């Protein structure tokens, strides 16, 4: 008898597995290659919304857990994943500079926004209005983390690389049965794939397609992360990840020529040197109507849970939410109401 079955090995699934191991629980993961949003993620750990210079929801609490969390995974997997690097926000006007200074006076933001502006970062990066430095940020190589974590679980016979078949799940009062496995509980960490889950597809999850390109430029020689109309993230060997697009009308998994051209156009407005596009990826970010995660217990089947709907803030949200979810599954401690799927369950089941 296993303690848990976990469906999905993206950011949510990895975070849940980490919490299960911390609690000494046995589990088996099923991963069918549905975690495209996590693989395509830029991996930014960023507590500030750089369009409006506001602190993201619960960013302080999330940041305090996130960086130690990913460093711990680094040590476990024995592979470099986390890179502490500050972000430089490229200003487009004097008004944006003034808004930066105003935001830096606010208590929650003061420790993140450096008021010593940088006039120039790189000869190839255009700037008429300087840059603001965002502190205490970094990146995680999400693609490598997911790949290495899958290998780590494979060595322990804790993962099966196949799609989960909902029809094969037999739900008993005290346990579950699935293809010869018995488990006390199951946690679905499927991202946008939750739309196809018959147990949780009533939740109002929407998809937001994000696409990135990877470019090669010998001239650029940039080590800083820059945020303008796009993020430009150095990933080594003269390669830079550039993105992302936001499209809530297209839920297809394939990269599009339109997104490629949009990103090339925006990048060309920021840098003055030559570059070549060498790769393009796309993923569907799972998000709820109120921009809060969707986690909690099924209203009828008490041994079914889900942990989804992180939107574009999965790097920050998943370590905190997985910890809160395990408190629910292990001790019955209620989730914070703003993330508990019960906020939608009540409306659905009373309709």
Residue pairs with C-beta under 8 A, 6 or more apart in sequence:
1 175
1 182
1 183
1 184
2 26
2 27
2 28
2 181
2 182
2 183
2 184
3 20
3 25
3 26
3 27
3 183
3 184
3 185
4 20
4 25
4 26
4 27
4 28
4 183
4 184
4 185
4 186
4 187
4 329
5 27
5 28
5 29
5 30
5 176
5 178
5 181
5 183
5 185
5 186
5 187
6 13
6 16
6 17
6 20
6 27
6 28
6 29
6 30
6 186
6 187
6 189
7 13
7 29
7 30
7 31
7 164
7 186
7 187
7 188
7 189
7 190
8 29
8 30
8 31
8 34
8 35
8 188
8 189
8 190
8 191
8 193
9 17
9 29
9 31
9 35
9 146
9 149
9 150
9 153
9 159
9 189
10 35
10 37
10 38
10 39
10 146
10 189
10 191
10 314
11 38
11 41
11 142
11 310
11 314
11 315
11 318
12 38
12 189
12 191
12 307
12 308
12 310
12 314
12 318
12 321
12 322
13 29
13 31
13 35
13 189
14 73
14 145
14 146
14 149
14 318
15 69
15 307
15 318
15 319
15 321
15 322
16 187
16 189
16 307
16 322
16 325
16 326
17 27
17 29
17 149
17 153
17 158
18 69
18 72
18 73
18 319
18 322
19 322
19 323
19 325
19 326
20 27
20 326
23 326
23 330
27 158
27 183
28 158
28 159
28 160
28 181
28 183
29 153
29 158
29 159
29 160
30 159
30 160
30 162
30 163
30 164
31 150
31 159
31 160
31 161
31 162
32 161
32 162
32 163
32 164
33 161
33 163
34 163
34 190
34 191
34 192
34 193
35 146
35 191
36 191
36 253
36 282
36 283
36 284
37 191
37 192
37 210
37 283
37 284
37 285
37 286
37 314
38 142
38 146
38 191
38 283
38 314
39 142
39 143
39 146
39 281
39 283
40 210
40 211
40 212
40 281
40 282
40 283
41 142
41 283
41 314
41 315
42 139
42 142
42 212
42 231
42 233
42 241
42 243
42 244
43 139
43 140
43 141
43 142
43 315
44 87
44 137
44 138
44 139
44 225
44 231
44 233
44 315
45 63
45 66
45 67
45 70
45 137
45 138
45 139
45 140
45 315
45 316
46 56
46 87
46 134
46 137
46 316
47 55
47 56
47 59
47 60
47 62
47 63
47 112
47 136
47 137
47 316
48 54
48 55
48 56
48 59
48 109
48 112
48 113
48 134
49 55
49 56
50 87
50 89
50 134
50 227
53 99
53 100
53 102
53 103
53 109
53 113
54 103
54 109
55 108
55 109
55 112
56 62
56 313
56 316
57 291
57 292
57 313
58 320
59 316
60 108
61 320
62 313
62 316
62 317
62 319
62 320
63 136
63 316
65 319
65 320
65 323
66 315
66 316
66 319
66 320
67 82
67 84
67 138
69 319
70 81
70 82
70 140
70 145
70 319
71 82
73 81
73 145
73 149
74 80
74 81
74 82
76 152
77 145
77 148
77 149
77 152
79 144
79 148
80 141
81 140
81 141
81 144
81 145
81 148
82 138
82 139
82 140
83 138
83 139
83 140
83 141
84 137
84 138
85 137
85 138
85 139
85 223
85 224
85 225
86 133
86 134
86 135
86 136
86 137
86 224
86 225
87 133
87 134
87 137
87 224
87 225
87 226
87 227
88 118
88 121
88 131
88 132
88 133
88 134
88 224
88 225
88 226
88 227
89 100
89 131
89 132
89 133
89 134
89 227
89 228
90 125
90 127
90 129
90 131
90 226
90 227
90 228
90 270
91 97
91 100
91 117
91 127
91 129
91 130
91 131
91 132
92 129
92 228
93 129
94 129
96 129
97 117
97 129
97 130
97 132
100 113
100 115
100 117
100 132
101 115
103 109
103 113
104 110
104 113
104 114
104 115
111 135
111 136
112 134
112 135
112 136
113 132
113 133
113 134
113 135
114 132
114 133
114 134
114 135
116 133
117 130
117 131
117 132
117 133
118 130
118 131
118 132
118 133
119 127
119 130
119 131
120 127
120 130
121 127
121 131
121 222
121 224
121 226
122 220
122 221
122 222
122 224
124 217
124 219
124 220
124 221
124 222
124 271
124 272
124 273
125 222
125 226
125 270
125 271
125 272
126 269
126 270
126 271
126 272
131 226
134 227
137 225
139 225
139 233
140 315
141 235
142 315
150 159
150 161
153 159
165 179
166 197
166 198
166 199
168 178
168 179
169 176
169 177
169 178
169 186
170 176
170 177
170 178
171 301
171 303
171 304
174 184
174 303
175 182
175 183
175 184
175 303
176 182
176 183
176 184
176 185
176 186
176 303
178 186
184 303
185 303
185 304
185 305
185 329
186 303
186 304
186 305
187 305
187 306
187 307
187 325
187 329
188 194
188 197
188 199
188 200
188 304
188 305
188 306
188 307
188 308
189 306
189 307
189 308
190 197
190 306
190 308
191 284
191 286
191 308
191 310
192 205
192 207
192 251
192 284
192 285
192 286
194 200
194 201
194 203
194 205
194 286
194 294
194 306
194 308
194 309
195 201
195 205
195 207
197 306
199 298
199 301
199 304
199 306
200 294
200 298
200 304
200 306
200 308
200 341
202 344
202 345
202 348
203 288
203 294
203 306
203 308
203 309
203 341
203 344
203 348
204 288
204 289
204 344
205 286
205 287
205 288
205 294
205 308
205 309
206 248
206 286
206 287
206 288
206 289
207 248
207 251
207 284
207 285
207 286
207 287
208 246
208 247
208 248
208 284
208 285
208 287
208 311
208 312
209 245
209 246
209 247
209 248
209 250
209 251
209 252
209 282
209 283
209 284
209 285
210 243
210 244
210 245
210 246
210 247
210 282
210 283
210 284
210 285
210 312
211 243
211 244
211 245
211 247
211 255
211 256
211 259
211 260
211 263
211 280
211 281
211 282
211 283
212 241
212 242
212 243
212 244
212 263
212 280
212 281
212 282
213 241
213 242
213 243
213 260
213 263
213 264
213 267
213 277
213 279
213 280
214 235
214 239
214 240
214 241
214 242
214 277
214 278
214 279
214 280
214 281
215 239
215 240
215 242
215 267
215 275
215 276
215 277
215 278
216 238
216 239
216 240
216 275
216 276
216 278
217 238
217 240
217 271
217 273
217 274
217 275
217 276
218 238
219 273
219 274
220 238
220 240
220 271
220 273
220 275
221 238
222 232
222 234
222 240
223 234
224 234
225 231
225 232
225 233
225 234
226 232
226 270
228 266
228 269
228 270
229 266
229 269
229 270
230 242
230 243
230 244
230 263
230 266
230 267
230 270
231 241
231 242
231 243
231 244
232 240
232 241
232 242
232 267
232 270
232 271
233 240
233 241
233 242
234 240
235 241
239 278
240 275
242 263
242 266
242 267
243 263
244 312
245 259
245 262
245 263
247 259
250 256
251 284
253 282
253 283
253 284
254 282
255 280
255 281
255 282
256 282
259 280
259 282
260 277
260 280
264 277
267 275
285 310
285 311
285 312
285 314
286 294
286 308
286 309
286 310
286 311
287 309
287 310
287 311
287 312
288 294
288 309
288 311
288 344
290 338
290 343
291 311
292 309
292 338
292 339
293 307
293 308
293 309
293 310
293 317
293 321
293 339
294 306
294 308
294 309
294 339
294 341
294 344
295 305
295 306
295 307
295 308
295 309
295 321
295 324
295 325
295 335
295 339
295 340
295 341
296 305
296 306
296 325
296 328
296 335
296 339
296 340
296 341
296 342
296 345
297 304
297 305
297 328
297 329
297 341
298 304
298 305
298 306
299 342
299 345
299 349
305 325
305 328
305 329
306 341
307 321
307 322
307 325
310 317
310 318
310 321
321 339
324 335
324 336
324 339
325 335
327 333
328 334
328 335
334 340
337 343
